[in-house]
Amino acid sequence: MITIGLLHSTIRGDEKLIIAAARSRSVDLILIDIREQIFSRDCWNHRIDVALERSVSTVKGMYAVDFMESIGIPVVNSSAVGRICQDKFLTSLVLKERGVATLDFGMVFSLEQAEELITQLGGYPVVLKPPTGSWGRLLAKINDRDALEALIDHKQILGSPDHKALYLQEYIAKKGRDIRAFVINGETIAAIYRDSAHWITNTARGGKSSNCPVTPELSKLCKKASDAIGGGILAMDVVETDDGLKIIEVNHTMEFKNSEKPTGVSISGAIVDYCIKELGIRN
């Protein structure tokens, strides 16, 4: 019997769905709370065939993935994929390099460079994001120079070193919604619209989800982005523009518990199936 090691911290609704999907497939799944582990070859005693990384903490999760790979255990997603996705600037660089339709962006470290970059991006408004982070936290829509100056001043004085790296992205009026697509090894298995009166549409911030048809355009874009990132289990935030669909960002430890019902797709089941398939490919 195949044994999946579910690397976790908090067990959320998403992980509960994965556990249920594994049981329905008679797949042995071991819960491994990474907060309680000693990641040392001399101390490790779990017998698993493949690891599924689902930690809320990106930092802790990445160290756990590094350890698993060092002892020859395949991990979903790999450390290479995780390192790209955990950094929005790096994600944008990879997508742009591979010719994937994505929003214009740049990285600066001072007010003067920020003003020059904003001009190149087409002027205000722009979006200022921390290079790392999730759930739509610490995003800012900057409408003018006064707001830009104030935000940068706060980040320089109060922020962590990461927050002093100023990742700017062009602002697109979303017309009340964007798309989250769920992509497994290049195949878009489901997608939702995230509707909100606010410009931030994350469901964690109150966005409402509804089924989004998986069109050929969406499938093609997500396949190209998945190939650029390195495959695996990904969630892609996509925006509708006058020039077609474009990728906003890519997530490697996606939340999906509010998306199975509107789409009618067992995303959790597809995740378990991919883990089994990944093990078969590597063996």
N, C-alpha and C positions, 0 to 999 in steps of 0.2 A: 504493500500500500504506500502511496506517495504521502509524504508528510510535509506540510507547509508550515514554516515558522512565521507567525504574524508578529512583526516587530512593532510595538506600540508604546504609547504612553497612556493617554486617556482612551478609554473605549467609548467611542461615539456611536451615533446611530449608523454611520457608514460601516464601521467595523462589525457591528452586530449583524448587518446585512451580509457581509462577507462570511462571517462565521456560519450563518444559516445556509448560505449557498454552498459552502464546503460540506456541511452535514448532509444536505440534500443530494450531494454527489458522492457520498461515502468517502470523502477525502479527509484524511487525518490532519487536523490543524492544531498546532500548539501555540498558545498565547505566550509571547515573550515580552515582558515589560522591560524596556531597555534601561529604565531608571534603576532597576534592581540587579543589573548584570555586571559582571566583571569581564571586560573584553580582553582576555588574555588566553593564549593558547593553552596554558597550563590549567586554567580554571574553567574553560568552556566545556560543557558536558551535554548540551542539547543535541539530539540526533534529528536533524531535519534535512530534507532533500533540496528545498528551495526556500528562500526568505522573501517575504513580502513586506516592504517597508511602509509603515503607516503612522509614523510618529508625528505628533503635533509639532514638536520641536525639530526644525530643519537641521540645526547644528548637531543635536544628539543623534538624529536619524542618519546623517551623513557619516558620522564616526562609526555607527553601527554597521552601515553598509560597507565602509572601508574594511572593517574587521572581517565581515563575512566573506568578502571577496578574497581577502588575504589567506583564508583557510580553505578556499576552493568551493564555497557555497554560492551558487548563482543567486542573484538578487534582482527583484523587480521593485523599483527600477534600478538600473545600474548607477554606480557612482558617477560615470561620465555624463549620463543624462541628468542626474540630480544636480551636478555642479553647474550645468548650463542653465537649468530652469530656476535654480534658487537665486540667480542674479539676473534681474530684468535687463540690465545693460548688456550683459554677455549674451542673453537670449536674443536681444535685438541685433547684436553684431552677427551672430550665427545666421539668423533668418535673412538679414540683408545680404550677407556674403553668399548665401545659397539661392538668392533671387526669389525669396518668398515675399509675397505682398504683405507688408507690415507698415505700421505708422512711422513717420519720420521722427527722429530722436537725436539726442546727443548727451554728452556728459561734460560738465564743467565744474570748476572749483571756486569760482568767485563771481561777484555781481557783474563785473565788466564782461567776462566771457559769457555769462548767462544772457545779458542783453544782446550780444552779438549773435548768439545761437538762436534766440527768439526771432530775431530778424530773418535769419536763414530759414526758420520753420514757418515763416509767413506772418509773424506778428502775434499779438495777443488775441484770444486767450491761449494759454498753454497749460499742460499738466505737469506738475512737479511730483515725482514719486521717489520714495526710498528705493535704492537698488534691491534691497531684500525686504521681505514682508508679504503679508497676505490679508485676505478679508477686507480689502479696500481701506486699510488703516493708513493714516498719515499721508493720504493723497491730498493734493491741493490744486484747485483750478485757479490759475493766476490771470487776472483780468487786466492788470496794468502794472506800471513800474513801481508804484508805491507798495503794492502787495508783494511784488517780487523782492524788493529791498527788505521789507519787514520779515518775510519768511526766511530769507537767506541769513539775515542777522540773527534770528532766533536759532536757526540750525547751527550756525557757527559757534554760538555761545553755549547753547543748552544741549545740543544734539551729541550723539555718540559719533565716533569716527566715521561710521558708515553714512550717517546723515549729512556729513560734510561733503560727501560726493553727491553732486546735484544732477540727477538724471531727469532730463526734460523730454517730454513727448508732445507731439502736436495734438491739439484738441479737435475732436470730431463731434459735432452735434449729433447725438444718437437717435434723435426723434423718439425718445422715450424707451428705447430698448437696445440691447445688444444680444449676442448669441454666445452660449457656452456649448462647445462640441466635445463629446467624449470619444477619444480616439485610442484604439488598441492596435499597436503595431501597424499603424498607417490606415486602418479602417475606421471610419466614423460610424460608430454603432448607434449613436443617438445624439440629439441636440435639443437644447431648450432656448426659448427666448427668456431674457431677464428684463422684465418691465418695471420701470420706476419713474416717478416724476422727478427724482433727483438725478443728477448727472452720473453719480456712482450707482451702478445697477446691481452690485453684488447681492446675492440672496442673504448673506450674513448682515447686510445693511438694510434689509427690508424689501429687496427686489422680489417680484412675484414671477414664478416660473410657469411656463406653458410649453407645450410641444412645439418644436421647430422642425419642419420637414428637412430631411437630409438631402439636399439638392446636389446635382453633379458638380456645381461650382464649389459648394462647401466641401464636398468629399475631396475634390482635387486639391484645394488649398490646404486642407488638413493633412492630406497624404504628403504633400510637398514639405510642409512644416515638420511633420513627424520624421521624415527621412533626414531632414537637416539636423534635428535635435538628437536623433539616434534611436528612435522607436520607443517601444515600451508602452506603458499605460499613461496617457496624457489627457489633460483637459485644456482646451484652447479657447481663449476669449477672443471673439471675432466681432468686428463692427461693420455695419453696412455703410458704404460711402458712395459718392457719385461715381467713383472709379471702380466700383465692385467691392467684394469682401476683402477685408484686411485683418491680419492677426494683431491683437493688442498685446497679449502675453501668453505664456504657456506654463501650465502647472503640472508638477510631477507627483504630488501626493493629493490628488483631487478629492473634494467632497462631492457626494452624489446622492445623498439620502433623500433630498427633495426633488430628485429628477427621475427616479424610477417610475413613480406613479404617473406624472404627466406624459412621459414618453412611452410607457408600457414596455420598457426594455429592462431586463435584469442586468444592470450594469455590474452588480456584485457577482453575479454568475459568470459574466464575461471575464471579470478579473480573475476568478478562480480558474476558469478554463485556460486563460492565457498562462497562468503560473504553471499549470500542468503541461501545457504545450511547450513552454520555455524549457522546462526540465527535459522533455523528450528531445528537443533540438540540441541541447548541450550534451546530452548523453548519447 
